[in-house]
Amino acid sequence: MKYTAFGKTGLRVSQVALGTGNFGTGWGHGAVPDVAEAVFNAYAEAGGNFIDTADVYQFGQAEELLGKLLQGRREDFVLTTKFTNGAVPNPNRLVTGNSRKSMIASVEASLKRLRTDRIDIYWAHHPDDITPIEELVRGFEDLARAGKILYAGLSNFPAWRLARAVTLAELSRAVPIAAAQFEHSLVCRESETDLFPASLALGLGIVTWSPLGGGMLTGKYRQGEQGRAEGFGGRAFQPENSEQRTKILDTVLAIARELSVSASQVAIAWAGTHGAVPILGPRSLDQLNDNLGALTLELSDEQLKRLDTVSRHM
């Protein structure tokens, strides 16, 4: 595993993060505790040190499982989690969104589930279109002063909100907005227009989710598998629903055959060439081991050009 400096934080993180949306079965689709433990241990043994979770993942089960797995080795990992959505199926409206009240309630609950005294990077999961950015920035500052978070990040925020938050934090000398997280893959390249340039210009650490397009880029849905297409109610899934997407997958599969590797490895290797830390979200040990194969895969300039050309945003 290679390591990279994460924005301006001074953290040195592994080249891929482990996403834990599949840790637990609270959503009716995921990994039982023994499988989650095997995935976590294999990622750690491969040198991975960057963990991505959220209170809503499997309705709190992901954080609970991580809390157990981190005992005795908490300092070996950069632990990140998110708030905004709540950790139960039908949360009270006062503990969702990005208000100061929601933030405080959420961080206290996450700390208990994670069995830790602080969170390394605390993300607002997405905008709620109600809470002013000023309140969000001040809330992060309060949590940092209380020692409950070390860094703040914004997930799934548009570039203009991201830039405003970073600027307000700088002007008010609050804890900096240190990181940005957003979707990016061969079938979702819109972030290259604004979010990547903005994040790089602002000196943010960049984390990208769903490098496999919710599994679409593995080619498994052509074989009749369902996976995330149905397991998560279709959330975070990119269907093969256009001529361009069919051409993208055809190209990924062709390059995989040329290199005698999996389509997943090609897609993840491509995602890793953009200056971001892609999140792997395996549901099984086999999936993780396959995904980790991307770390030693080097795509040629010609192969990268083919992938870039076929997936260029129209």
KOLRO-953807 format. One record per residue (C-alpha): residue in three letters; y, z, x. Coordinates in steps of 0.2 Angstrom, whole numbers, plus 5000, padded with zeros to 4 digits. Each point is the difference from the previous one (the first is absolute). Layout:
AlaYZX;...
This chain:
Met500050005000;Lys501749965006;Tyr501650104997;Thr501849964996;Ala501650095000;Phe500550034981;Gly501849954998;Lys501250125007;Thr498950154997;Gly499250025017;Leu498350014991;Arg498649895008;Val498949944986;Ser498449904999;Gln500149814997;Val499350034982;Ala500150144988;Leu498750074989;Gly500449994982;Thr499150124988;Gly500349934983;Asn498149994999;Phe499750185005;Gly499350084984;Thr499449934983;Gly501450074989;Trp500549824995;Gly498249964996;His499949895016;Gly499950065017;Ala499050105014;Val499050164997;Pro500550145012;Asp498549965013;Val500549825001;Ala501950045002;Glu499550125014;Ala499049875009;Val501449884998;Phe501350125007;Asn498950055014;Ala499649825005;Tyr501949965000;Ala500450155011;Glu498649965012;Ala500749835002;Gly501750085005;Gly500949994984;Asn501350134998;Phe501149944985;Ile499550064982;Asp500849934985;Thr499850094983;Ala500950054984;Asp500050134987;Val499549884987;Tyr498549935009;Gln498450044990;Phe501150134991;Gly500250115015;Gln498249995006;Ala500549895015;Glu501150145006;Glu498750134997;Leu498749915009;Leu501249975015;Gly500550195000;Lys498150045003;Leu499849865013;Leu501550055010;Gln499550185003;Gly499950035019;Arg500849845005;Arg501749994990;Glu501049965016;Asp498949855004;Phe500849904986;Val501649944993;Leu499850064982;Thr501149904986;Thr500050024982;Lys501049954985;Phe500850064984;Thr500849924984;Asn498549984989;Gly499250174998;Ala498350065004;Val499250004982;Pro499649874987;Asn501550044989;Pro501250105010;Asn501650094993;Arg501549895001;Leu500950135010;Val498749995015;Thr500149815001;Gly501349895007;Asn501150045015;Ser501150144994;Arg500250155011;Lys499050104987;Ser498649885001;Met500049995019;Ile499950195002;Ala498650024987;Ser499149855008;Val500150065018;Glu499550174996;Ala498449944991;Ser499649875014;Leu500150145013;Lys498850104991;Arg498749864997;Leu500249945018;Arg499950185007;Thr501449985012;Asp501750085003;Arg500949835001;Ile499949814997;Asp500449895015;Ile500749854990;Tyr500550034982;Trp500249844989;Ala500949974984;His498649894992;His501249884992;Pro501750004991;Asp500250084983;Asp501649914996;Ile500850174995;Thr500150115015;Pro501649965011;Ile499649965018;Glu501150145004;Glu498950134992;Leu498549935008;Val500750015017;Arg500750184998;Gly498350054993;Phe499149935016;Glu501350105010;Asp499650164991;Leu498149985002;Ala500349965019;Arg501150165002;Ala498750104992;Gly498749935012;Lys498949924986;Ile500249825006;Leu500449935017;Tyr500549824995;Ala500549914985;Gly499549834994;Leu500249884985;Ser498649904993;Asn500249854989;Phe501950015000;Pro501049835001;Ala500949975016;Trp501850044992;Arg499450174995;Leu499250035017;Ala501549955009;Arg501150114989;Ala498950155002;Val499949985019;Thr501949995001;Leu500350154989;Ala498850105010;Glu500949955016;Leu501850044993;Ser499550174993;Arg499050045016;Ala498550044989;Val498249985006;Pro499949815003;Ile499049884989;Ala498849965014;Ala498749884991;Ala499849864988;Gln498449954991;Phe499649854989;Glu498749874996;His499749865012;Ser498549875002;Leu499749825001;Val500249994981;Cys501550124999;Arg501349955013;Glu501650024990;Ser500450165011;Glu500349885015;Thr501649944992;Asp500950174999;Leu499050165003;Phe499349955017;Pro501749955007;Ala500950154992;Ser498750135006;Leu500049925018;Ala501950005000;Leu500150184994;Gly498750065013;Leu498750064987;Gly498250015003;Ile499149884989;Val498450034990;Thr499249864989;Trp498850024986;Ser498649884993;Pro499849885015;Leu498549944991;Gly500949964984;Gly499050134990;Gly498449925007;Met500449824995;Leu500149955018;Thr498250065004;Gly499449864989;Lys498950124990;Tyr500749964983;Arg499349825002;Gln498350085001;Gly500250094983;Glu500550175007;Gln501250104990;Gly500750145012;Arg501850044998;Ala500249854987;Glu499350134987;Gly499750165009;Phe501950055001;Gly500449914984;Gly500649855010;Arg501350105009;Ala500549945018;Phe498949854997;Gln500649825005;Pro498949874990;Glu499549835005;Asn501149924987;Ser500949865008;Glu499649845010;Gln500950085015;Arg499050165000;Thr498449904999;Lys500549905016;Ile500550175008;Leu498350074997;Asp499149845005;Thr501050005017;Val499550195003;Leu498249964996;Ala500049855012;Ile500850105014;Ala498750144997;Arg498649875002;Glu500849935016;Leu500150175008;Ser498450074992;Val500950154993;Ser500350054982;Ala501549944989;Ser500650184999;Gln500250015019;Val501049845000;Ala501250064987;Ile500250175008;Ala500349925017;Trp501349894993;Ala500950144992;Gly500050105016;Thr501149865009;His501650054990;Gly500550165009;Ala499350114986;Val498650134998;Pro498949924987;Ile499050134989;Leu498249984998;Gly499350064983;Pro498150005002;Arg498850074986;Ser498550005011;Leu499550035018;Asp499549825001;Gln501749944994;Leu500850115013;Asn498949935015;Asp500449834994;Asn501850034999;Leu500150085017;Gly499249845008;Ala501849924997;Leu500750115014;Thr499149905014;Leu500249834991;Glu501349885008;Leu500649864990;Ser500549845010;Asp501749934998;Glu499349854991;Gln499150124988;Leu501550104997;Lys501049854996;Arg498749944987;Leu500150164991;Asp501950015001;Thr500249824994;Val498750024985;Ser500850164994;Arg501849965002;His501050074986;Met500649864988;
